[in-house]
Amino acid sequence: MGSVSAVLFDLYGTLLTYGNMREAFAFWHRDLTTAIVEAGGHVSIQTVARNCEHFFSQKITGDPKYTAYEERLLLLAKECGITPTLEWIKKTAVTSMDHWQSEIFLNPEAIPVLQALRAKGIRTGVISNFDHHPHVYKVLQQTELFHELDAIIISGEVRLKKPDPQIFLLALKKLNTTATKTLFVGDDPDKDICGAKAIGMQTRLFENGASLFEILSPLEVS
């Protein structure tokens, strides 16, 4: 591995670790069903769960008054027979994401590793594919990851997604570094590793159960 001036991380599945995701998505389906029924819809949790199978693949317009997640909630609500208010969309986005997040935890090595990197003079950042950026910022603040990062790139905010080269280039610009001097650490071989390699970044695949500290020992500061 060559010398580095910055390390970028994936967020979910790397700095944050997954718990019981079957339970997390059960929470999600239940919360969405409750919100739709309270707004006057007549649906079962089974119907909502079935409609959610294509939730993240539906095309959206990118309406600036919504996050990508909120616009998808609007589409889901209409499929379930209601035309929601903006207040309903905003509230449902918060409640559904918060409950889902309850099965996702801070990797206990995340903050010590970020602090060790910054102590070496290495800049740090995250690139996350996530449709609701206000939720990500809230999680980063709650876990205190926010204070250990020099760059935060969230797909829903910048309207780009890994493995698009442009989202990696945006992160490099924010960190004032180059691809060859940057290491990307993530758990997705295609979106994270292939995406970063495509623009010449150094990469490290993070596998479930591995130690984040393993990335520190071979690093040379550029």
VEXDREN-2710 file (C-alpha; in Angstrom, 1 decimal):
% VEXDREN-2710
k/r/px/py/pz
1/MET/0.0/0.0/0.0
2/GLY/1.3/3.4/-0.9
3/SER/1.5/6.5/1.3
4/VAL/-1.8/8.3/2.0
5/SER/-3.0/11.8/2.9
6/ALA/-6.6/10.8/3.5
7/VAL/-8.8/7.9/4.3
8/LEU/-12.5/7.7/3.2
9/PHE/-15.0/5.3/4.7
10/ASP/-18.3/3.9/3.8
11/LEU/-20.8/4.5/6.6
12/TYR/-23.4/1.8/6.9
13/GLY/-21.8/-1.6/7.2
14/THR/-18.4/-0.1/8.0
15/LEU/-18.3/2.7/10.6
16/LEU/-21.8/1.6/11.6
17/THR/-22.5/-2.1/12.0
18/TYR/-25.8/-3.9/11.3
19/GLY/-27.8/-5.7/14.0
20/ASN/-31.0/-7.6/13.3
21/MET/-32.0/-6.1/9.9
22/ARG/-35.0/-8.3/9.5
23/GLU/-36.3/-6.7/12.7
24/ALA/-35.3/-3.3/11.5
25/PHE/-37.3/-3.6/8.2
26/ALA/-40.2/-5.1/10.2
27/PHE/-40.2/-1.8/12.2
28/TRP/-40.0/0.2/9.0
29/HIS/-43.0/-1.6/7.4
30/ARG/-45.0/-1.3/10.6
31/ASP/-44.3/2.4/11.1
32/LEU/-45.1/3.2/7.5
33/THR/-48.4/1.2/7.8
34/THR/-49.4/3.1/11.0
35/ALA/-48.6/6.4/9.4
36/ILE/-50.7/5.6/6.3
37/VAL/-53.6/4.3/8.3
38/GLU/-53.6/7.4/10.5
39/ALA/-53.8/9.5/7.4
40/GLY/-56.9/7.7/6.2
41/GLY/-55.4/4.8/4.2
42/HIS/-56.9/1.3/4.4
43/VAL/-53.9/-1.0/4.0
44/SER/-52.4/-4.0/5.8
45/ILE/-48.8/-4.3/6.8
46/GLN/-48.5/-7.0/4.2
47/THR/-49.6/-4.7/1.4
48/VAL/-47.2/-2.0/2.6
49/ALA/-44.3/-4.5/2.8
50/ARG/-45.1/-5.7/-0.7
51/ASN/-45.2/-2.2/-2.1
52/CYS/-41.9/-1.4/-0.4
53/GLU/-40.2/-4.1/-2.4
54/HIS/-39.7/-1.6/-5.2
55/PHE/-39.4/1.5/-2.9
56/PHE/-35.8/2.3/-3.6
57/SER/-35.9/1.5/-7.4
58/GLN/-38.7/3.8/-8.3
59/LYS/-37.8/6.8/-10.4
60/ILE/-38.1/10.1/-8.7
61/THR/-38.1/13.7/-10.1
62/GLY/-35.6/15.2/-7.6
63/ASP/-38.1/17.8/-6.4
64/PRO/-36.0/20.1/-4.2
65/LYS/-38.6/20.4/-1.5
66/TYR/-38.2/16.7/-0.7
67/THR/-35.2/14.5/0.0
68/ALA/-35.1/11.4/-2.2
69/TYR/-36.5/9.3/0.7
70/GLU/-39.3/11.8/1.3
71/GLU/-40.3/11.7/-2.4
72/ARG/-40.3/7.9/-2.3
73/LEU/-42.6/8.1/0.7
74/LEU/-44.9/10.3/-1.3
75/LEU/-45.1/7.7/-4.1
76/LEU/-45.7/4.9/-1.6
77/ALA/-48.5/6.9/0.1
78/LYS/-50.2/7.5/-3.2
79/GLU/-49.9/3.8/-4.1
80/CYS/-51.7/3.1/-0.8
81/GLY/-54.6/5.4/-1.6
82/ILE/-53.7/8.7/0.2
83/THR/-52.4/12.0/-0.9
84/PRO/-50.2/13.1/2.1
85/THR/-49.4/16.6/3.3
86/LEU/-45.9/17.9/3.4
87/GLU/-46.1/17.7/7.2
88/TRP/-47.0/14.0/7.0
89/ILE/-44.1/13.3/4.7
90/LYS/-41.6/15.1/6.9
91/LYS/-42.9/13.5/10.1
92/THR/-43.1/10.0/8.6
93/ALA/-39.5/10.3/7.3
94/VAL/-38.2/11.0/10.8
95/THR/-40.2/8.4/12.7
96/SER/-39.6/5.5/10.2
97/MET/-35.9/6.2/9.9
98/ASP/-35.3/6.5/13.6
99/HIS/-37.0/3.2/14.4
100/TRP/-35.1/1.4/11.6
101/GLN/-31.8/2.9/12.9
102/SER/-32.4/1.2/16.3
103/GLU/-30.9/-2.0/14.9
104/ILE/-27.7/-0.3/13.6
105/PHE/-24.8/0.5/16.0
106/LEU/-21.6/2.4/16.1
107/ASN/-18.6/0.2/15.3
108/PRO/-16.7/0.4/18.7
109/GLU/-13.5/0.9/16.8
110/ALA/-14.7/3.7/14.5
111/ILE/-13.9/6.7/16.7
112/PRO/-10.6/5.4/18.0
113/VAL/-9.5/4.6/14.4
114/LEU/-10.6/8.0/13.1
115/GLN/-8.8/9.7/16.0
116/ALA/-5.6/7.7/15.3
117/LEU/-5.7/8.6/11.7
118/ARG/-6.1/12.3/12.4
119/ALA/-3.3/12.1/15.0
120/LYS/-1.1/11.0/12.1
121/GLY/-2.1/14.0/10.0
122/ILE/-4.4/11.9/7.8
123/ARG/-7.7/13.5/6.8
124/THR/-10.8/11.5/7.1
125/GLY/-14.2/11.4/5.5
126/VAL/-17.3/9.3/4.6
127/ILE/-19.2/8.7/1.4
128/SER/-22.6/7.2/2.1
129/ASN/-25.3/6.1/-0.3
130/PHE/-28.4/7.2/1.7
131/ASP/-31.6/8.8/0.4
132/HIS/-32.3/10.9/3.5
133/HIS/-29.3/13.1/4.4
134/PRO/-30.9/14.8/7.5
135/HIS/-31.1/11.4/9.1
136/VAL/-27.4/10.7/8.4
137/TYR/-26.3/14.0/9.9
138/LYS/-28.4/13.3/13.0
139/VAL/-26.8/9.9/13.4
140/LEU/-23.3/11.3/12.9
141/GLN/-24.0/13.9/15.6
142/GLN/-25.5/11.3/18.0
143/THR/-22.6/8.9/17.6
144/GLU/-20.0/11.8/17.7
145/LEU/-18.6/10.6/14.3
146/PHE/-19.3/14.0/13.0
147/HIS/-16.5/15.6/15.0
148/GLU/-13.9/13.1/13.7
149/LEU/-14.6/13.7/10.0
150/ASP/-13.2/16.2/7.6
151/ALA/-15.6/15.5/4.8
152/ILE/-19.1/14.1/4.7
153/ILE/-20.7/13.2/1.4
154/ILE/-24.2/11.8/1.4
155/SER/-25.7/10.6/-1.9
156/GLY/-29.2/12.1/-1.2
157/GLU/-27.7/15.5/-0.6
158/VAL/-25.3/15.7/-3.6
159/ARG/-27.6/13.7/-5.9
160/LEU/-24.8/11.3/-6.8
161/LYS/-24.4/7.6/-5.8
162/LYS/-21.5/5.2/-5.5
163/PRO/-20.1/3.8/-7.8
164/ASP/-20.4/7.0/-9.8
165/PRO/-16.9/8.4/-10.1
166/GLN/-18.2/11.9/-9.5
167/ILE/-19.1/11.2/-5.9
168/PHE/-15.6/10.0/-5.2
169/LEU/-14.1/13.0/-7.0
170/LEU/-16.3/15.4/-4.9
171/ALA/-14.9/13.8/-1.7
172/LEU/-11.3/14.2/-2.9
173/LYS/-12.0/17.9/-3.6
174/LYS/-13.4/18.4/-0.1
175/LEU/-10.4/16.7/1.4
176/ASN/-7.9/18.6/-0.9
177/THR/-6.2/15.4/-1.9
178/THR/-5.7/13.1/-4.9
179/ALA/-7.0/9.7/-5.7
180/THR/-3.6/7.9/-5.6
181/LYS/-3.0/9.4/-2.1
182/THR/-6.4/8.3/-0.7
183/LEU/-7.6/5.0/0.7
184/PHE/-11.2/4.0/0.5
185/VAL/-12.5/1.5/3.1
186/GLY/-16.0/-0.1/2.5
187/ASP/-18.0/-3.3/2.7
188/ASP/-19.5/-3.4/-0.8
189/PRO/-17.1/-4.9/-3.5
190/ASP/-18.9/-3.2/-6.4
191/LYS/-20.1/0.2/-5.1
192/ASP/-17.3/0.9/-2.7
193/ILE/-14.2/-1.0/-4.0
194/CYS/-14.7/-1.1/-7.7
195/GLY/-16.1/2.5/-7.6
196/ALA/-13.0/3.8/-5.8
197/LYS/-10.5/1.8/-7.9
198/ALA/-12.0/3.2/-11.1
199/ILE/-10.6/6.6/-10.3
200/GLY/-7.3/5.3/-9.0
201/MET/-7.9/5.2/-5.3
202/GLN/-6.3/2.7/-3.0
203/THR/-8.9/0.4/-1.5
204/ARG/-9.5/-1.9/1.4
205/LEU/-12.6/-4.2/1.6
206/PHE/-14.0/-4.3/5.1
207/GLU/-15.6/-7.6/6.0
208/ASN/-18.1/-8.2/8.7
209/GLY/-16.3/-9.0/12.0
210/ALA/-13.0/-7.6/10.9
211/SER/-11.0/-5.0/12.9
212/LEU/-10.8/-1.4/11.6
213/PHE/-7.5/-1.2/13.3
214/GLU/-6.0/-3.4/10.6
215/ILE/-6.0/-0.5/8.2
216/LEU/-3.7/1.5/10.4
217/SER/-0.6/-0.6/10.5
218/PRO/0.4/-0.5/6.8
219/LEU/-0.4/3.2/6.3
220/GLU/2.4/5.6/5.4
221/VAL/1.6/9.3/5.7
222/SER/2.3/11.2/2.5
END
